[in-house]
Every structure is written in C-alpha cells, then in structure tokens.
Amino acid sequence: MDIKQDEITTLHELCYDKKKLIKTVSDAADARPVSVIMPMLYKEIKSNALKNIIIGLNKCEYLHKVVIPLAAINENEFKQVKRFFSDLKIPKLIMWCNGPKVVKLLNGLKSEGINLLKYRGKGRDVWLAMGIASIDSYAIALHDADVIGYKEMIPTKLLYPIVEPELDFKFNKGYYARVNLEKKVIYGRVFRLFLHPLLRSFIDLLGEEPDFVRFLRSFRYPISGEFALTSDLARDVDIPGDWGIEIGIMAEMYRNVQSKRICQTDLGFYDHKHQKIGTDDSGLIKMSGDILKTLLRVLIEEDHIQISKESLISLRVLYQRHAQDCIRKYHADAHFNNLKYDRHSEETMVEKFSRQIMNSGISYMRKPVGTRIPDWLRTISARRKIREQLFDIVVSDND
C-alpha cells in the first residue's frame, strides 16, 4: 500500500467511504446517466462468478442500464443467456453480437466501404456495445464477466471520478493486485512477465523512453480490462479486433485526452479466470503476440520508431534479461508474503513469450496495418442512424 503519485493521477484504496461513493455516483447519475458494458461468452453462464456479479450489479441501482455483448453459436444459447439474466433487476440489454439480425445490419455497411464482419472476438463485441451504450449515457464502465469475488464497488469506483463534478475525469483505468488469497498464488502473468519487462526493453533498445511507453508505464496495470470513459470518447476510439484491445484503447486515450483528465483507481484484490499458456493461436501466447503487434503499430505511428529483424533480435535479448530480473523480484515478494511461487513455470513462460517476440514481430512486419475497427464517428458518418438501428435490433431481440 502506498500513496505515490506519478504522471497519471492515482486514486488509492486507503480509507474511502463506501456509502458516500455510492451516493455520490447515484446523485450524479441523475444528470449524468451511467451504464456498464460486460462482454461475455456463452460458457460463462455456468460459472459461479457470473451469478455473484448479478448480485453485485443489482446493488448498483444508479445504473441506467447494463449492456451484455454476447458471443453465442445459436439462438438456443442466446435464449439461455437471457433466462440466466432474469435475476438482474437493473435494466439490461443482451446483445447477440453474431446473431442474424446484427450480422445483416453490419453486412449492409459494406456498400459504404465499412466491412465490420471481418472482425471477430471481444474487440468487435465491445465496439458494438459502446455504440448503443453511448446513445443515452454520459459515462460507461466496462468489466469482464468472470470476476471472482465481484462487489458493487467495482463499477462504482470506475465511474466515480468521471461523474463527480469536482473531479471530472474523462477516462479511468482500474488496477488491482492479481493475487488469489485463498490459493496464495500470484497471477497477472502477461503483465508481470511480458509487458512490464518488454516496455523496459524498448527503452534500452531505443536509448530513450518513447512518450507512449512512458504513458503506459505510468499505469499500475495498463492491460486491465476494467475501465470507464465518457460517451464522447467511446464514440471516438478505434478498437483493435484482437487481444490488443486494452493497449489499443490506451493508445486512443494517449492521442485524444490530456493526461490531467486521465486517472487510475485501485480496485483492491481481484481475480478472474486464468487463460492457459496456449500456443501462437490461443491462450496467453496469442495474447502476448497481439499485444506486441498493437504496441509496435502505436510506437511507429506516435514515436516513429524503426523496426527490423535485427532490432527484434535485440529486443528479444533485452526482454529476456529484464524478465529474469522480474522473476527474481516476484520470487522475493512471494517468499516474503508466504505465497506459492513456481519459478520454473515462470521461467518457462518467459521463454515462450520471448519466442513470440520474434514470431509476432516478423508477422507484424509482413502486415503492418493492423486490425483496428473504425470508430463510431466514422460509422455514423457513413450511416447516420446506425446506432439507433442497432439499438432497435437489440431491444427486439430482448422482448
């Protein structure tokens, strides 16, 4: 626990008043309506985490609505999810993102030169949900559907600095300790063992700290999936269509928002499902590759760095050195706190992340444009009432 402030304003969990925060958000929401977006997969209705999330959300009576973008294979799965959320008393919209009505609407945009059907996964689902949530909300909070130990304070903390007029931030990033206190295990492997040492490696490689790297390093957990933003920003972000979504959104905030209007908030201890290490096409390995590609694209766009096979080799060598340093530090921290720490497993993961730097880096050089979904402002320009049409589809599907 600390009270350190860096370039980005940090709201620490010290002695906040839970009831006061909820009342403040509730009072402010009268003039500044707020919503939550919670992307999910069908299989998550079988988890205890989602049942607990419903209990927590029901305590957030200030919410204008909850938008749940869903990836479902067929109509039967969609109907099961709707039944599952019957206990959620907050106004809700279950969005079947790959359902026939939504697909037909998106297919109609091809004639306008916007092909949204080529994107898949969480990125497109979040983009769709932001479209309808931004119609009548001042601010939107986003979190995943697999949060273990979910409390009503998660959306409350995310929204508070945005809707509280005395603070009036535009973007708030959640951070937390990825530690399971029951199992006594440290998680957050992609950040701890990949992104954090990778950012440090870029500084060594380039001989200076690029501005975007400095921006990311100002956050305690730059790839957390929990954040809140104003609706005008939600309409003006290009979202990557892959696991690079978090870095991509951070890049959009870096471009579009003054740092004094950005903050991060301590969400306490936090745990959710843990991805398998996987391969180049799945799990944490794919995630790290998508993050690297997005990071390379942004650094080239914003800081004009040069990437070559030789520089990737140097980056990989530097990364391994810094990752080894991180392992040593986390081992000491775990030892001090009586936490389990499998040093061999961490070393093995670093080796796989290291190989992915070359694989994904070379893949990026072959296709450097990326997979960014056009922002809503461009889409609205192509078809003025597209958000309202999407909203009507979702409402009819929920009847």
Secondary structure, 3 states (H helix, E strand, C coil): CCCCCCCCEEECCCCCCHHHHHHHHHHHHCCCCEEEECCEEHHHHHCHHHHHHHHHHHCCCCCCEEEEEEECCCHHHHHHHHHHHHHCCCCEEEEECCCHHHHHHHHHHHHHCCCCCCCCCHHHHHHHHHHHHCCCCCEEEECCCCEECCCCHHHHHHHHHHHCCCCCCCEEEEEEECEECCCCEECCHHHHHHHHHHHHHHHHHHCCCCHHHHHHHCCCCCCCCCEEEEHHHHCCCCEECCCCHHHHHHHHHHHHCCHHHEEEEEEEECEECCCCCCECCEHHHHHHHHHHHHHHHHHHHHHCCCCCHHHHHHHHHHHHHHHHHHHHHHHHHHHHCCCECCHHHHHHHHHHHHHHHHHHHHHHHHCCCCCEECCHHHHHHHCCCHHHHHHHHHHHHHC
